[in-house]
Amino acid sequence: MPRKPLPWFESLTDSVFALGAAARETRTAHQAAQAASAHYNLDRIRLLDGEVTVTGRYSASRPHDQAVVRVVDALRNCEHRMEGLYNQAALSYAYGTAWAILRVLDGQQPPRVELGLSAEGHLAVPGELAPVPPAMKGLERWCDNAKFEKARQRWWECDSAGEYASALDDEDYLADHEANEMHQAYAEARGIPDAAYAYAALAESALRYSLLGARARHTHP
């Protein structure tokens, strides 16, 4: 017997939950990579003086030095890779959920989230959502709307810091205070994945709120 298809609002909810699960997986992986990198801080490791002779080389080799440096390099590369994966997943979760809310509030019935990808495989954000989704009319009576707006503002601040830092980085010359501002802005921009994830988690609740009417009509047609 064929399985009865899910109502559009159930499959849409599943679609958003899957985006959230992907973001959580990559966030955990990024945190693990950060912890591993921190464990191999060269300032805290006492490198041993022992040397070995390697056939065909003129100078002796220090195996402990080489091992630690290679481990640190590999862990830093892993951390960078996991940061990129987390950033992509968190933004997909945030933009995808915001996209779904806007469609539902507009009276549409999308069965799943739609996300575009560039030729390089990066997330292509719809113009209506870039750089950060707008305030959403129709959620005013939702109990967590104030928290949702605060999370959106935080994400916008991180995103704006990234744009500011990038603009400074493109300058041919920076004064000392401008260089300091650029580094501070880049540090602020590194909070984008966490800010986008926090926004998306609230957005998922906002989506459930926006679907209350559709669920009621389905239950009591």
C-alpha positions in Angstrom: 0.0 0.0 0.0 1.6 3.3 -1.0 2.5 5.7 1.7 0.1 8.7 2.1 2.0 11.9 1.2 2.6 14.3 4.0 0.7 17.6 4.0 2.8 20.5 2.6 3.2 22.1 6.0 4.6 18.8 7.5 7.2 18.3 4.7 8.1 22.0 5.0 8.7 21.6 8.7 10.8 18.5 8.1 12.8 20.4 5.5 13.6 23.2 8.0 14.4 20.7 10.7 16.9 18.9 8.4 18.6 22.2 7.7 18.9 22.7 11.5 20.3 19.2 12.0 23.0 19.9 9.4 23.9 23.1 11.1 24.1 21.4 14.5 26.4 18.6 13.1 28.8 21.1 11.5 28.8 23.3 14.6 29.7 20.3 16.8 32.5 19.4 14.3 33.8 22.9 14.3 33.8 23.0 18.1 35.7 19.7 18.2 38.3 21.1 15.7 38.7 24.2 17.8 39.3 22.2 21.0 41.8 20.0 19.2 43.7 23.0 17.9 43.7 24.7 21.3 45.2 21.5 22.8 48.2 21.8 20.4 49.1 25.4 21.2 52.9 25.7 20.5 53.3 28.2 23.3 52.3 25.4 25.8 54.2 22.4 24.4 57.8 21.8 25.5 59.6 20.5 22.4 62.2 17.9 23.1 65.8 18.4 22.1 66.5 14.8 20.9 67.7 14.5 17.4 68.1 11.7 14.8 70.3 11.3 11.8 68.4 10.9 8.5 70.4 9.2 5.8 71.2 11.5 3.0 70.8 14.8 5.0 73.5 17.0 6.2 71.8 18.2 9.4 70.1 16.2 12.1 66.4 16.0 12.4 64.3 16.8 15.5 61.4 14.3 15.3 59.3 15.8 18.1 59.4 19.2 16.5 58.4 17.9 13.1 55.6 15.8 14.5 54.1 18.7 16.5 54.4 21.2 13.7 52.7 18.8 11.3 49.9 18.1 13.8 49.3 21.8 14.4 49.2 22.5 10.6 46.8 19.6 10.0 44.5 20.7 12.9 44.5 24.3 11.8 43.5 23.2 8.3 40.8 21.0 9.8 39.5 23.9 11.9 39.4 26.2 8.9 37.5 23.6 6.9 35.0 22.9 9.7 34.5 26.7 10.1 33.6 27.0 6.5 31.2 24.0 6.6 29.5 25.4 9.8 29.2 28.9 8.2 27.5 27.4 5.1 25.2 25.2 7.1 24.2 28.0 9.6 23.5 30.4 6.8 21.5 27.8 4.9 19.4 27.1 8.0 18.8 30.8 8.6 18.1 31.9 5.1 16.1 28.8 4.3 13.9 29.1 7.4 13.3 32.9 6.7 12.4 32.1 3.1 9.8 29.5 4.3 8.3 32.0 6.8 7.9 34.7 4.2 6.2 32.3 1.9 3.8 31.0 4.5 2.9 34.5 5.7 2.2 35.4 2.0 -0.3 32.6 1.8 1.8 30.2 -0.3 2.2 26.5 0.4 5.8 25.4 -0.4 6.3 21.7 0.4 10.0 22.2 1.1 12.6 24.9 1.4 14.2 26.1 -1.9 17.9 27.1 -1.8 20.1 28.1 -4.7 23.8 27.3 -5.2 26.4 29.1 -7.2 28.6 27.4 -9.7 31.2 27.1 -6.9 28.7 25.3 -4.7 28.2 28.2 -2.3 24.8 29.3 -1.0 23.0 31.7 -3.4 20.9 34.0 -1.2 17.6 35.4 -2.7 17.7 39.1 -3.1 14.8 39.6 -0.8 16.8 38.1 2.1 20.2 39.6 1.5 22.2 40.5 3.4 19.9 39.7 6.4 16.2 38.8 6.2 13.8 41.8 6.9 11.5 42.2 9.8 8.5 40.0 9.3 5.0 41.4 9.5 2.5 38.8 10.8 4.6 37.7 13.8 3.7 40.6 16.0 1.6 38.5 18.3 4.1 35.7 18.6 5.5 35.5 22.1 9.1 35.4 21.0 9.0 38.1 18.3 11.1 40.5 20.4 13.8 37.8 20.8 13.6 37.1 17.1 14.2 40.7 16.2 17.1 40.9 18.7 18.7 37.9 17.1 18.2 39.4 13.6 19.8 42.6 14.8 22.8 40.7 16.1 23.2 38.8 12.9 23.0 42.1 11.0 25.7 43.6 13.2 28.1 40.7 12.5 27.3 40.9 8.8 27.9 44.6 8.6 31.2 44.2 10.5 32.3 41.8 7.8 31.4 44.2 5.0 33.2 47.0 6.8 36.4 44.9 7.3 36.4 43.8 3.7 36.1 47.4 2.5 39.0 48.4 4.6 41.0 45.4 3.4 40.6 46.6 -0.1 42.3 50.0 0.6 45.9 50.5 -0.6 46.9 52.2 2.7 45.5 52.0 6.2 46.4 54.2 9.1 47.2 52.4 12.4 43.8 53.1 13.8 42.1 51.9 10.6 44.1 48.7 10.7 43.0 48.1 14.2 39.4 48.8 13.3 39.7 46.3 10.4 41.0 43.5 12.8 38.3 44.3 15.3 35.6 44.1 12.5 37.0 40.8 11.2 36.8 39.5 14.8 33.2 40.6 15.0 32.4 39.1 11.7 33.6 35.7 12.8 30.4 35.6 14.9 28.3 35.3 11.8 27.7 31.5 11.9 26.7 31.6 15.6 24.5 34.6 15.1 22.8 33.1 12.0 22.3 29.8 13.9 20.7 31.6 16.9 18.4 33.5 14.5 17.5 30.3 12.6 16.6 28.4 15.8 14.1 31.2 16.7 13.0 31.3 13.1 12.1 27.6 13.2 9.8 28.4 16.1 8.4 31.3 14.2 7.6 29.0 11.3 5.6 26.7 13.5 3.7 29.7 14.8 3.0 30.9 11.2 1.7 27.4 10.3 -0.9 27.2 13.1 -3.7 28.4 10.8 -2.8 25.9 8.0 -2.7 23.0 10.6 -6.1 24.1 12.0 -7.6 24.2 8.5 -6.2 20.8 7.7 -7.6 19.3 10.9 -10.9 21.0 10.8 -11.6 21.7 7.1 
